[in-house]
Amino acid sequence: MAVAIMTLASATRLSSCFVCLPRWWVQFQKVREKVLKMSKTSRTGLSKAEAKVTDAKQSLAKIMVGDIIVVRYYDHVLFKDTLSSQIEPLVREAIGWLDFQNEECIRLVWERYAEPAINEDSRIRTTGLALRKSDVIDVRRIA
C-alpha cells in the first residue's frame, strides 16, 4: 500500500498551483478560440489546396521524362513540444530533370554526372527528390 507524504514545501507548491488555475484557464480559452478560428479558415484553404493539386496533376500529364521542370510542393514538418494547431506543411520549390513518374509519385533529379561513365569502378550517383503527386502544388516546364 502506497502512503502519500506531503511536506510543507510540496503543500505550498500545490496551493500556489491552484491559485494560478483561473489565469491558466483564461489563457486556455483564448488559445481554444484561436484554434477554432484557424480550423474554419483551414477548411477553406484545404479546398483551395485540393484544387491546386488537381491542376498540378493535369500539368504533369503534359510533361515528359527528361524535361527540366520547376516543382512547388508541400513539405512535411516535424514538430515537438509546440502548439500543434499552428503547424502546417511548408511550400517549397525544386528545379531539376524529371527522372521518373507514375500514377502516385515523381522523381526529380537536380544533380547528375554529365558523362555517364567516368571509369569502370565508379558508381553512377544522382541527387534529387521523390515526391508524392498528392503533395505537388504546381509544375512548370522550363526546357
QUINORKA-V334241 format. One record per backbone hydrogen bond with DSSP energy under -1.0 kcal/mol. NH is the residue of the N-H (numbers start at 1). CO is the residue of the C=O. If there is no record, write none. Layout:
# QUINORKA-V334241
nh:NH co:CO
nh:NH co:CO
This chain:
# QUINORKA-V334241
nh:11 co:7
nh:12 co:8
nh:13 co:9
nh:14 co:10
nh:15 co:11
nh:16 co:12
nh:17 co:13
nh:18 co:14
nh:19 co:15
nh:20 co:16
nh:24 co:20
nh:25 co:21
nh:26 co:22
nh:27 co:23
nh:28 co:24
nh:29 co:25
nh:30 co:26
nh:31 co:27
nh:32 co:28
nh:33 co:29
nh:34 co:30
nh:35 co:31
nh:36 co:32
nh:37 co:33
nh:38 co:34
nh:39 co:35
nh:40 co:36
nh:41 co:37
nh:42 co:38
nh:43 co:39
nh:44 co:40
nh:45 co:41
nh:46 co:42
nh:47 co:43
nh:48 co:44
nh:49 co:45
nh:50 co:46
nh:51 co:47
nh:52 co:48
nh:53 co:49
nh:54 co:50
nh:55 co:51
nh:56 co:52
nh:57 co:53
nh:58 co:54
nh:59 co:55
nh:60 co:56
nh:61 co:57
nh:66 co:98
nh:67 co:64
nh:69 co:96
nh:70 co:140
nh:71 co:94
nh:72 co:138
nh:73 co:92
nh:74 co:135
nh:75 co:90
nh:86 co:83
nh:87 co:84
nh:90 co:75
nh:92 co:73
nh:94 co:71
nh:96 co:69
nh:97 co:109
nh:98 co:67
nh:99 co:107
nh:100 co:107
nh:102 co:105
nh:106 co:131
nh:107 co:100
nh:108 co:129
nh:109 co:97
nh:110 co:127
nh:111 co:127
nh:127 co:111
nh:129 co:108
nh:131 co:106
nh:133 co:104
nh:135 co:132
nh:137 co:72
nh:138 co:72
nh:140 co:70
nh:142 co:68
nh:143 co:68
